[in-house]
Amino acid sequence: MSGDNLSLGARIRRARKRRQFTQEYLAEKAEVSVDLVRKLEQEVRHTASMSSLTRIARALDVDVPQLLGQIGNIEPSVDEEAVGILAVRDELTSLSYFPGLVDEEVFNDQPPTIDGLRVALSHAESVRQRGSFAELGAMLPGLITEARAAVRELSGEDREAAYGLVSEVLQIASTMLTALGRPDIGYIGLLRAQEAAEQSGNELLQAMNVSALSWVFFKQGRLADAETAALRKAGQQSPDFVRDPAEKLAVWGILMLRAASAAVRNKQVDRAEEHMSLARAAAARVGRDHNIYATPFGPTNAGIAAVNAAVESERFERALQLAESVPTDGWVSTTWRSRYLLDLAIAHSELDQDDAATEQLLAAERLAPEWMRYHMLSRQTVRELAERARRRRAPIQQLADRLHIEL
């Protein structure tokens, strides 16, 4: 293979040789086994845990998306026009944001109302939570335009509220672009979102923008920055477990879960456990599952996060044990539930329980088919299992066909 069609193993081998590393030195520098490096380069294995792949990328001084984002036939084909990437990008990087080039925009329609914008934003949040990128991409540019128009047209408390709505919609747009492989633009969008949130005076919204920022850093493989951002903002919250309302504790708990995710992928398992323990305490205090700016937090999400941490640290039997205590009747968004099912699939796969792994992947596809089509780790896991399947038309191979993964 050559160019952008290189496999994961070929990319690792090419980057390793360019830096004149031996397999043994790369393994030592990345803190992974030599056996894993060899199997990846020989394409005996097509993937590994994200924590291992992230450390390999850092040891080779390449971005995680550079290592993972173009893995031959594993890479999802993103129709940028169909999912609205270019239109959303243009809104987030509009000329009107640039100092000295701002021109007064004219909104020819009836000025948007706060109530109308809130209804539209609620719909956009529900679309994001089920992973429908094409539908979300179609509505975001207009919603961003209307929210910004409300800031210009309204005054007083309504204008502050409009700034908050601008921040929320920009956060949605930023996380969508990050999920579709554009974290750099996502970062720009979050800067805009935080500027608007500060104008709104909404401290919880500002904290949730930092949570989204932590996730963007996480997707870029900047794990130390991801943990630091979340912890720094959590420290500013200074929660009072007795007097603070549930919403404030939930936001603090979300930040601690972000810090834990970054720490465990950075192989700081003990520190991750400390963050996770504090998040679980907050979840127990709030008592039930909450939906905070389209992000779940409560006993269910805390349990799911513990499973993810066990998978990331390659404690696969422990992950399946923890899954038994995750509330079955609790609430998380569709995409978060699908990501949880993927973690279960990975754990089963690593324990050579391929039928159980396939069952979890099929369940994830039923919940969020479009999300799964664009989620790189899902595609990697499907390919790994499909290549191990002995029957030509096994369910996992049919799933690979639906995801357009060539074997």
Sequence and secondary structure as in RCSB ss.txt:
>XXXX:A:sequence
MSGDNLSLGARIRRARKRRQFTQEYLAEKAEVSVDLVRKLEQEVRHTASMSSLTRIARALDVDVPQLLGQIGNIE
PSVDEEAVGILAVRDELTSLSYFPGLVDEEVFNDQPPTIDGLRVALSHAESVRQRGSFAELGAMLPGLITEARAA
VRELSGEDREAAYGLVSEVLQIASTMLTALGRPDIGYIGLLRAQEAAEQSGNELLQAMNVSALSWVFFKQGRLAD
AETAALRKAGQQSPDFVRDPAEKLAVWGILMLRAASAAVRNKQVDRAEEHMSLARAAAARVGRDHNIYATPFGPT
NAGIAAVNAAVESERFERALQLAESVPTDGWVSTTWRSRYLLDLAIAHSELDQDDAATEQLLAAERLAPEWMRYH
MLSRQTVRELAERARRRRAPIQQLADRLHIEL
>XXXX:A:secstr
  GGG  HHHHHHHHHHHTT  HHHHHHHHTS HHHHHHHHTTS S   HHHHHHHHHHTT  HHHHHTT GGGS
    TTTTTHHHHHHHHT GGGSTT        S    HHHHHHHHHHHHHHHHTT HHHHHHHHHHHHHHHHHH
HHH  HHHHHHHHHHHHHHHHHHHHHHHHTT HHHHHHHHHHHHHHHHHHT HHHHHHHHHHHHHHHHHHT HHH
HHHHHHHHHHHH   TTTS HHHHHHHHHHHHHHHHHHHHTT HHHHHHHHHHHHHHHHHH S EEETTEEESHH
HHHHHHHHHHHHTT HHHHHHHHTTS SS    HHHHHHHHHHHHHHHHHTT HHHHHHHHHHHHHH HHHHHH 
HHHHHHHHHHHHH  STT HHHHHHHHTT   
